[in-house]
């Protein structure tokens, strides 16, 4: 069966004892459309506000998670499926005393394009038993080497159902409104993610006062510009670690000052050190 040559066929799977009764496993399957599979059992770890480049498709098998998305408190009641859109800041923390056990798929934009971001922000938690069952079946297929064709088939049905649930309405007529200074700053930060940009330089390039930039960005996206940059660099570091690159090289490649700089922010966002994240390699 022909496969997209851009998809890495290397799988990294490991289970780490971070704290008693806490486990993490992550791998990149050779299935087009799936950026990463992430399973975790957290008792105390709380994610700070952060963003991903990919869609976050989340199911919770035990306990519950509460999180903030677009300034609204959300959660994972019952048998819901949560879909968090790319580039939209969110956090996460246990909603029960014994923490939570979750399974996450990070999906690229081939599965859902940008037109679905707005509907996902408005309603990220989907009470859909059929969808949840299909997501669980996909996780099982992704955990078994040789079942890639099954995984691709199940992913196709999941993406179709997500589109049906989130189907955006037709775009209103007329010209698109101005994106504003916050979006201009985000474009600049995205374009200079690795080398970075000083706030004074950003202010000069965008013809705005530095404090106005920070206030506008934080108000528009619910996350400070520096937090946005660091969380995006951590997201990149995760992918590089799953490609098998050592943490020291990853730190430089992802735009961090050094390995300790990477470790500090990686641990804060993901909950473990990057070396442990890639331990089995």
N, C-alpha and C positions, 0 to 999 in steps of 0.2 A: 504494500500500500504506500503510495506516494505521500510524503509529509512535507510541510513547509520547512524549508531549509533554515529558516530563521529560528525555529523552535529548538531549544536545547534538549537533547535526549538524555542528559545526565540527571539522575535523581539523587538527591541527598535526603536521607531519612534518619532521624535520630530521636531518641527520647532522653531528656535530661532531667535529673532531679535537682531543681532549682532550690526548692524548700521542701520539707516533708509534704507529701501529697500534692506536689505541684509538678506538672510535666509539660514539656513543650516539644513539638515535632514540626518540622517544616521541610518542604521539598518542592522542587520545580519539576512537574511531570512533563513528558514529551507529548503534550496535547495542546494543539494550537488554541489560543484564546484564554488559557489558564496561565497566569503569571506566577502564581505561588499557591500552595496548599499549606495551611497553618492550623495546627491543633494545639490547644492550650488548656491547662487547668490552673487557674489562678485563685488564690485565697484572698490575698491582700493587695496585689498590684493594681494601681489605678493609672490608666493611660492619661497623659496630659493632652491638651488640644494639639492635634496633628492632622496631616492630610496624607492622602495616597494618590499616586498617579492612576491607579486602577480602581475598578468597582470592587467594593467589599461586600461579599455575599456571606452572611453570618447566620448560623443556627446554634442555639444553646441547648446542650443535652442535659445539663444539670445546673440548678441554681438559676440566677437571672443576672442580667447586665442592665445598668442604667447608663445613659449617655446623653450628651447635649449635641444637637445638630441644628445649625441655623438658629441658635438662641432659643430652641425649644427642647424641653426635657423629654427624652424618649426612653423606651425600655423594651424588653423582650419577654412579654407575658406569654404564658402558655406555649403553644407550638407554633410560634411565629417564625417567619423568615425575614431577616433584616437586610436591606440593601442600601448601603451607604455610597453615595456617588463620589467620583473622583474630584479632587481639588476643593472639596467642601470640608472645612475643619470640623472635627468631632473629638470627643474624649471617651472615656469608658471606665467604669468601676463596678465592683461587685455590689449587687443589690440584696444579697443574702449573707448571713454570717459565715456560711461554709464556702463562699466564693462562687465560682462558676466554671463549667467545662464547656468549651466552645469548639466549633469547627468552622473554618473560614476558607473561602475561595476568593482569590483576587483575580478578577477577570479584566481583560483588556477591552479597548474600545471597539473591537470587532464584534463583540457580543451585544453591546448597547452603545449607541452613539450619543453625542452630546445632547440631542433633543430630549433624552430621557432624564437628564440631571434634575431639571425643575420638578417634574412629577415625583422623583425619588426623594427630593428634599421635603416636599409636602407630605408624603406618606411613605416613610422608609420601612415601616414594620407591617408585613403582609401576613394576615391570618389566612393561610392557604395550605390545608393538609396535603393536597396533591403535590404542590410545589415543594413543601418540606420533605415529603417522602422521596421525591426525585433528587433533591439535593443530597440527602443521605445516601441514596444509591450511587450517586456520582462519586461521593467521597470513597465509598467501598471500591468502586472500579479504579479510581486513581491510586489506591493503595496497593493494587495488584499489578505487577509488571506483566505485560502481555495482554492486558485488557484495555489497551488504548482505544481500539475501535469502539468498544462498548462505551468508554468514557466520552468519546467524541459525539456519539449518538445521544447519550443522555444529556450532555451539555447543550446540544442543539434544541432539545425539547425544553430544557430549563430556560434558555434564552428566549425562546418563542413565548413561553408562558409569562415571563417577566415583561416582555413587550406588550402582551395582551393586558396585563394588570396596570401597566404604567402608560399605556398608549396616550401620547400627548395629543391635544387638540390641534387644529390647524392654526398656523401662525396668523395673528391679526394683520390686517393690511396696513399700508403706510410704511414709512421709513423706520429703521431701527433707531431707538433712542441712543444718545451718546452714552458710552460705557462709563465715563467718569474717571477721575484721577486714581481711584483705588484699583481699577482694572488695569490702567496704564502701569501702575507700580507693579502689579502682579506679573504683567508681561515682561517688565524689565527684570524682575527677580528670577523669573523662569529662564530668561535668556542669558542671565549671568549667574546661574546656579552654582557652578563650580568655582569660578574665580571670585564671585561675590561683588558687591557694589557698596560703596560707602553711602551713608544716608545723605551726606552733603552733596555727593555727586548725583544721586538719584533726584534730589531736590532741584539741582541745577538742570538736569536733563528734562525734568517734567515741569519745570517752571512753577514750583510750589515750595512753600516753607516746609522745612523738615518735620516740624510737629504736626502740621496739617496733613502731611503724607501719612504719618503713623496713625493719627486719629481716623483719617478717612479709610485706611486699609483695615484697621481693627474694627471699625463700625460696619464696614461692608461685609467682611468675611468672618468676624468673630474670633480672630486670631491675630496676634501682633506680627509684623513683617519678619522679625528675626525668628520667631517660632515657626513661621511658615517655611522659611528657608531651611532651618535645621531639620524639620520633620521631613521635608522633601529629600534632603541629603541622606537621612536615615533610611528612607524608603529605597533610595538608590543603593545604599550600602547593603541592605537585605538581599537585593537581587545579585549583587556582585559576590557576596558570601556564598549564596546558593550556587553560583557558577564555579565555586571552588577556589576563589582568590583569597590569599591570607589577609587577616585583618589589617596588618601594617600597610599593605598595598591598597587595600580597600579604602583606608582612611584618606590617602592622597587622591585616589580616583574619584571619591565621592565629595571632595571639596573640604575635608576637615584639616585642621592645622597639623595634627599628628594622631597617633593611635589612641592616646589617652583622651584627646578631644572627642574622637569618635566614640570611644567606650562610654564616656559620661553621658552623651546625648542618646546613644543607642540603648543603654540600660534604662534611661528615663522613659523612653518611648515604648520600647519592646518589652522591657521587664527583665532582661538578662544581658550579659556581656556578649559582644560580637564573637569572641573566641568560642564561647560555649554554644552560641547559635550555630556555629559551623563545626562543632567538635568532631563529629563522626568522619568528616572528610580527612 
